Amino acid sequence: MTELVRRYVASKEIKPAFGKELSYRLQIINRLLDENKPKDAVTYMQDFLAHIHDPAVQAQGLISASAVSVLDSYAQVLIHAWSDGWGLSNLVLGQSYTISKPAANNYSDSGNELTNGQFGIDGMAKGAVVSPTTP
């Protein structure tokens, strides 16, 4: 989301000073996640949402309606994921997942992928394996 804020500032959909404020709030959220405090991160993300939806912010033109909409969507998904036992979640089926095996050394994972892009048993053996969490 920090990158989204940067892009919106660059495209003038978020005023620079307000963009710095939003980035600072996102840094706090990242720090809370690093400290394994997802409930606190949810609280701060809800505050982030309240801030971007604040009528005074809208009235001053500090952020465009489209930027609010996209940031809201991202924030809602993150809040859901962090509220769901701090794990990956299948939003359609309501199942939670955990990463049970890291990516293979020969696969340079950027931190955003769960597999190396191949499918089937061979592909899963080379990448991270994701399995349902048992309640």
N, C-alpha and C positions, 0 to 999 in steps of 0.2 A: 504494500500500500504506500510505502514511502516513495517508491519509484513513481507510482501514479500521481502522488502529490507533486513531485518534481516536474513531471510531464505537464500537469495542469498549470503549474506556475509558468513554465516555459511557453505554454500556449495562451497565457494570459486569462485562463479560466479561473485561476485562483490568484489573488493579489499576493505579491512576494512576502509581505510581513505576515499575512495570515497563513501562507504556506509554511513559513518557519515555525509558527505556532503549532500547526497540525503535525509537522515533522517531529517537533519536540514531544508532543503527546504520543506519537507512535514509537519514539525511542523509549519512553517510559514503559509502554506496553511490551516492547521487545525485552527490556530489562526484566520485567516481571515474568515473562515466559522463560527467560534464561534462568531465573531463580525458581522455576517450577511452581509458579503461583498463577495457574490459569484462572481461578475465580477472581483474583484481583485484576487480571488482564481483561476479563469480561466486563468488570465494573468500569475500568478506564475506557474500554472501547464503547460502552454505552454512553459514557460522558462525551467521548469523541463524537458520537452520533448526535447527541443533544446539542453539541456546539455547532456542528455544520448545519443543523436544522433550526438554529436559533433565528427567530424573526429579525432581530437586530442585525445579525450577520447578513441575512438575505437583503434587508433594506439598504445596507451599506454597499452591496454589490461585491462583497469580499470573495464570493465563490459563485460560480454559475450553477444553474439548476441541473444541468447535465452532469457536472462534476459531483454534485451532491448525490444524485441518483446512483452513479457508478460506485462512489465510495461507500454509500449506504449498502449497496448490494454485497460488496466485498466484506464489509464489517459484519453484516448479518450472517454470512456463511462462516466467518471466523468465530463469531460468538457461539454459533451452534456447535462448531467443532470443539471449541474449548469447553463448552458446557457439557459435552457428551463424554465425560470420563477422560478428557485430555488425550484423545486419540483420533485416528482417522475414522471417518464415518461414511457409510453408504446412505446418503440422504433419502434415496428412494425406498430402500428396504428397511431402513432404520437399524441396520446392523453396524456395530463398531468393529474396527479392525486394528491390529497391531502389526508393526513391522517385525518379522521374526528372523530375518536374515539380511545382513548388509549387502550392498552391491559388490560384485566381484572386483578385485583389484584392477583388472584390465578394462573395466568400464568406468570412465570418468564421469561420475555422477555429479551434477551441478547442485544437488540438493533439492531438485524439484521433481525428479523422476523416481518411480518405484521399480521400473524394470528397464532393460536396455532396449526396449522397443520391439523385441521379438516376442512371439506368443507361443504357447504350448509348453510342454515340460522342459525342453531344452532352453527356451528363452527364460523361463522362470528360474531355472537352475543357475543361469548366468547373472541374473539380476536379483533384486530384493524380492523376497517372497512375502506376500501379504495374506494373512489368514484371519478368519473371523475370531473375535474374542468370545470366549464362553462366559456366560453370566455367572 
